[in-house]
């Protein structure tokens, strides 16, 4: 997978992609993330990428011209499966969306800033708009990192245990069950005996029942229409 991210503050994203699972994915040649500074595509001494909104009002708007130059230059290098804009009014990001995006080959992510981008950018270039929740961040960079992390970890070979991602929360509309490790007893609190039994069928049954129970307690909305209510 190849992910290009357009941003006005690339420094915000350098850290997340230099460590842990994301770095491992790149080292294995399974995913490549490139950051593109939008100011490199701006003109003038100030490398301006924003301007006042027509009609007045508070806040600045990201200009179409630098964004268009950047996207069009990148499109000459590769064909994108999705050109994504991170925005509070986009479709809410969830696990099924992450699963779908993980099957793509080339993604381009535009990080919003200020009051957002000139609407003509969205009309002309954007194929998918994504929000990570009903709140507003200073820019789309952290949201883009969230999306990239959730997507890249699903690529086969990225995680050491191939089945790990399949048992994460929100797969099959269930939260993950409780997990335990050594010691088996701590201050009178014991690991459920079934997990120590070595009986795979019973362990799988316990984990499923625990997932349903936890989901009912914490996120009953996820169970609507599943028959597990």
C-alpha positions, 0 to 999 in steps of 0.5 A, a space after each residue: 500500500 502507498 499512502 500520500 498525505 498532503 499537509 501544511 505541518 508535516 512535522 506533526 506526522 513525522 513521529 507517528 510514522 517513525 515508530 512501532 507498527 507503522 515503521 515495521 510495515 514500511 521496513 517490511 515493504 508492506 506500506 509506504 507513507 509519504 508526507 507532502 508539504 503543501 507550501 512547496 506548491 504555493 507561490 510568492 515569498 510567503 508561500 501562502 496557502 490560505 486566504 480570507 473567505 468570500 462573504 466575510 466571517 472569521 477564519 481563513 480558508 485553504 486555497 484551491 490553487 496550491 492543493 490542485 498543483 499538489 494533487 495533480 502532480 501526485 496523480 502523474 505518479 500514480 492512480 489513486 483508489 481514493 482521494 480522502 479529505 479529513 473533515 469534521 463533516 465527513 463520514 464517521 470512520 469505523 472498523 468496516 471502513 478501515 477494512 475496506 480501505 486496507 484492500 486498496 493499493 494507493 490512497 491520497 489524504 488531504 489534511 484540512 486546516 483553518 476553516 477548511 478548504 475551498 469547496 471547489 477542491 472537494 467538488 473537483 478532487 475528493 472521492 471520500 470525506 472522513 471524520 474520526 468523530 464529532 469534535 474539531 481538531 486544529 487540523 486533519 493531521 492527527 486524524 489522518 494518522 489515526 486512519 493510516 494506523 487503523 488501515 495499515 495494521 490490517 494489511 497481511 504481514 504487518 502484525 506478527 500474529 496474522 489473526 490479531 487484527 481479526 479479533 480486535 474490537 468492532 470486528 463483527 460488531 463486538 468489543 474484544 473480550 477481556 484479556 489476561 497474562 501472567 501471573 495467573 493470580 494477583 492479590 486474590 484476583 484470578 484469571 478465569 480457569 477456562 483460559 488456563 484449560 488449554 481447551 480451544 473450543 471452550 476458550 473460544 466459546 468463553 471469549 465470544 460470550 464475554 465479547 457479547 456481554 461486554 458489548 451489551 454493557 458498554 456499547 449496546 448500540 453495536 448489537 442492533 440487528 445482530 440477534 445478540 441483543 
